[in-house]
Amino acid sequence: MPVPVPTAETRWRCTLCGNLTRFDVTRTVRAVDYVHLDLAGEPTVEEREVLEESLESVRCRWCNAVDQVELVQRPPR
């Protein structure tokens, strides 16, 4: 079952405990990184182009519920 992705108008909410702020997200990303190595050989990613991304699961950090996340409207600003 695909995990719903939040938008500018929506956000995640755990249906079991009501959590709105803390989630562990498992995702797969296919990306091209521009990596700069300093003179000591330490890498820094300076640019990233995401080619493909998919969310596999979202787990509530408060109650450990998996696949119990729904999209709800964000409060008005």
Buried (B, 14 or more C-beta within 10 A) or exposed (E): EEBEEBEEEBBBBBEEBEBBEEBEEEEEEEEEEEEEEEEEEEEEEEEEEEEEEEBEBBBBBBEEBEEBBEBBEEEEE
